[in-house]
């Protein structure tokens, strides 16, 4: 079962099953170990085995360690929360094939050399302001709706450096950075099932409609196609994007008002969140993109 199906099943099951809330101010921290999802980014193509198609080599989808900080006020059936989420990860890969050649870009217009070194850095920052209200409550289970605002920022920065047969840099290089910034509305559905006052299960799904602006902070090609196309312009791209968050958490009350949880999350920032297009990306060279995350989370909170 894939992660989305698993979370959806847990959400539906939770509907049939409490609400255990601790009134007061809550402060929390969450750490994650989450795999990068979304479009794979191309490093290079080789002429081997096919001189007209070759083999595509992509960057690895790295495991990231996001940090989330939470401040909330809980009163009865209502919760107001402010959450800050951030993650950053850099990965690199080198491709060498001196005998056949390595291509930066797409066949047949790419620029070939003996090798290519590439690096990619992904960043994401989210700020969420949410109100959540439990409108269905049972002896052990509750169902809540949420509404809120989100500020979102993602970036995809890449550097490509051509290498000669000795593995040292040749003049040809490319640096690009696409950055997307957006503001939008969110709505969500959340369930809670209590095994006891000290152990409970929570699950939820949130959709965010975002007014996003993606722009090129840099796109500089050096000694690839000549000076006329070395730094093409990239106009800002305005569009409405959909992001989504889903989670499943097993929560425990350790002592007094200290709680902790082990969870699984799926976050989709949208594949176009940091996309840039210009005459070189349309013609041959790479374009940036957005991404997502999925993986395990560990959280701790204190209510006072």
LUMTORMAR-220143 format. One line per 3 residues: number of its first residue (from 1); for each residue x negated, y negated, z of C-alpha. Coordinates in steps of 0.02 Angstrom, whole numbers. Each point is the difference from the previous one (the first is absolute). Example, Ala and Ser with C-alpha at 12.3 -4.5 7.8 and 13.67 -1.06 7.14 Angstrom:
2
1) -615,225,390 ~ -69,-172,-33 $
This chain:
304
1) 0,0,0 ~ -73,-169,-48 ~ -13,-140,132 $
4) 150,-98,-65 ~ 114,152,2 ~ -61,45,175 $
7) 37,-173,68 ~ 170,-6,-84 ~ 48,169,73 $
10) -53,-55,174 ~ 104,-159,-18 ~ 157,96,-51 $
13) -21,128,140 ~ -23,-141,126 ~ 170,-73,-44 $
16) 86,151,74 ~ -98,-11,156 ~ -78,-248,234 $
19) -47,-155,52 ~ -127,-22,136 ~ -62,-179,6 $
22) -111,-93,121 ~ 56,-181,16 ~ -132,-136,6 $
25) -152,-56,-99 ~ -97,135,-92 ~ -177,-10,-66 $
28) -68,140,-107 ~ -144,55,-108 ~ -5,131,-138 $
31) -147,81,-88 ~ 14,107,-155 ~ -90,123,-110 $
34) 88,-21,-167 ~ -39,53,-178 ~ 6,-130,-139 $
37) 142,30,-122 ~ 51,-81,-163 ~ -85,-18,-170 $
40) -174,74,-10 ~ -132,-127,-54 ~ -114,48,-144 $
43) -188,-11,22 ~ -55,50,-175 ~ 19,122,-145 $
46) -134,114,-70 ~ -27,53,-180 ~ -20,179,59 $
49) 83,118,-46 ~ 100,-98,-129 ~ -90,-145,-89 $
52) 169,-83,-33 ~ 83,28,168 ~ -123,66,126 $
55) 37,25,185 ~ 76,-132,112 ~ -83,-27,170 $
58) 104,-86,135 ~ -39,-75,168 ~ 44,113,147 $
61) 161,-44,91 ~ -80,-41,170 ~ 68,34,173 $
64) 32,-166,89 ~ 12,-43,185 ~ 134,-135,14 $
67) 32,-98,159 ~ 172,-60,56 ~ 42,-117,145 $
70) 177,-19,66 ~ 88,-124,115 ~ 184,26,39 $
73) 141,-54,113 ~ 127,138,41 ~ 167,-37,80 $
76) 138,129,2 ~ 43,52,-177 ~ -108,-136,-81 $
79) -184,-14,-38 ~ -95,-148,-75 ~ -176,42,-58 $
82) -153,-79,-81 ~ -122,122,-81 ~ -171,-30,-79 $
85) -73,136,-112 ~ -170,-2,-85 ~ -114,119,-94 $
88) -158,-10,-105 ~ -103,134,-87 ~ -143,2,-125 $
91) -52,147,-109 ~ -131,23,-136 ~ -51,123,-135 $
94) -142,15,-126 ~ 15,92,-167 ~ -155,48,-99 $
97) -9,85,-171 ~ -153,-64,-91 ~ 12,130,-139 $
100) 179,-41,-53 ~ 36,-172,73 ~ 123,-71,128 $
103) 135,-122,-53 ~ 68,-149,96 ~ 176,-25,-66 $
106) 106,105,-118 ~ -45,92,-158 ~ -39,-53,-133 $
109) -32,-180,55 ~ -93,28,163 ~ -181,-49,32 $
112) -119,148,19 ~ -162,23,96 ~ -95,142,84 $
115) 95,-22,163 ~ 119,-106,101 ~ 13,-43,185 $
118) 170,-55,65 ~ 67,-60,167 ~ 178,-38,55 $
121) 66,-88,157 ~ 184,5,48 ~ 79,-115,130 $
124) 176,-20,67 ~ 77,-113,132 ~ 182,1,55 $
127) 93,-109,126 ~ 177,57,42 ~ 131,-91,103 $
130) 146,119,35 ~ 163,10,95 ~ 67,175,38 $
133) 171,41,72 ~ 63,171,57 ~ 179,8,-63 $
136) 33,186,30 ~ -47,78,167 ~ 26,173,71 $
139) -55,96,152 ~ -165,45,-82 ~ -4,-89,-168 $
142) 15,-174,-72 ~ 6,-79,-171 ~ -64,-177,-32 $
145) -8,-123,-144 ~ -139,-128,-22 ~ -18,-161,-98 $
148) -151,-112,-14 ~ -131,-98,-95 ~ -167,57,-70 $
151) -159,-89,-54 ~ -107,113,-109 ~ -175,-16,-72 $
154) -98,131,-97 ~ -161,-8,-100 ~ -97,116,-115 $
157) -181,-50,-31 ~ -114,97,-118 ~ -179,-14,-63 $
160) -72,97,-147 ~ -187,2,-39 ~ -74,83,-155 $
163) -156,107,29 ~ -142,52,-115 ~ -70,176,-14 $
166) -112,-31,152 ~ 153,-43,105 ~ -46,-184,20 $
169) 119,-143,-45 ~ 20,-58,-179 ~ 67,-176,-36 $
172) 180,55,-27 ~ 115,-23,150 ~ 180,-37,44 $
175) 74,-71,160 ~ 187,-21,29 ~ 115,-38,145 $
178) 188,3,-7 ~ 98,-67,147 ~ 187,6,32 $
181) 94,-105,128 ~ 185,15,34 ~ 141,-43,118 $
184) 165,91,12 ~ 146,78,93 ~ 9,173,77 $
187) 134,118,60 ~ -15,170,82 ~ 86,149,79 $
190) -72,78,160 ~ 48,151,105 ~ -52,61,171 $
193) 25,168,86 ~ -48,24,183 ~ -56,168,66 $
196) -16,-77,173 ~ -39,-168,80 ~ -184,35,-35 $
199) 5,71,-177 ~ 94,-58,-155 ~ -7,3,-189 $
202) 18,-154,-111 ~ 13,-16,-188 ~ 39,-141,-120 $
205) -5,-68,-176 ~ -18,-183,-49 ~ 15,-84,-171 $
208) -76,-171,-35 ~ 46,-111,-148 ~ -150,-111,-31 $
211) -28,-156,-105 ~ -181,34,-48 ~ -133,-103,-88 $
214) -151,94,-65 ~ -149,-97,-65 ~ -179,26,-53 $
217) -126,-68,126 ~ -140,56,-116 ~ -19,91,-166 $
220) -175,-22,-66 ~ -78,111,-134 ~ -187,-29,-26 $
223) -94,54,-157 ~ 138,118,-57 ~ 96,-80,-144 $
226) -98,-162,-18 ~ 21,-174,75 ~ 165,-36,-86 $
229) 92,129,105 ~ -107,1,156 ~ 129,-81,118 $
232) 177,12,-69 ~ 139,-90,89 ~ 133,99,95 $
235) 163,-93,29 ~ 94,26,163 ~ 131,136,-10 $
238) 164,-31,96 ~ 120,145,23 ~ 118,83,122 $
241) -72,160,74 ~ 69,134,115 ~ -103,67,144 $
244) 49,138,121 ~ -51,69,170 ~ 50,169,73 $
247) -52,79,165 ~ 26,149,115 ~ -65,-8,180 $
250) -4,113,152 ~ -1,-116,152 ~ -46,32,181 $
253) 9,-101,160 ~ -163,30,94 ~ 18,-100,159 $
256) 109,-148,53 ~ 26,-104,-159 ~ -146,68,-102 $
259) 58,92,-156 ~ -93,84,-142 ~ 40,89,-161 $
262) -71,108,-139 ~ 79,-37,-168 ~ -5,14,-188 $
265) 27,-151,-113 ~ 22,-33,-185 ~ -25,-180,-59 $
268) 21,-57,-180 ~ -67,-176,-32 ~ 49,15,-185 $
271) -118,49,-142 ~ 14,-175,-78 ~ -32,-100,160 $
274) -175,-58,-52 ~ 7,32,-188 ~ -87,-120,-119 $
277) 8,0,-190 ~ -102,-99,-126 ~ -68,20,-176 $
280) -140,116,58 ~ 111,112,107 ~ 122,14,-144 $
283) -140,36,-122 ~ -112,121,91 ~ -63,-41,175 $
286) 79,53,167 ~ 144,-87,90 ~ 30,-11,187 $
289) 155,73,84 ~ 91,21,165 ~ -1,155,110 $
292) 83,90,146 ~ -44,105,152 ~ 60,163,77 $
295) -65,90,154 ~ -2,20,187 ~ 14,-137,130 $
298) -34,-11,186 ~ 82,-135,106 ~ 0,-65,179 $
301) 115,-131,77 ~ 33,-85,167 ~ 164,-78,54 $
304) 9,-131,138 $
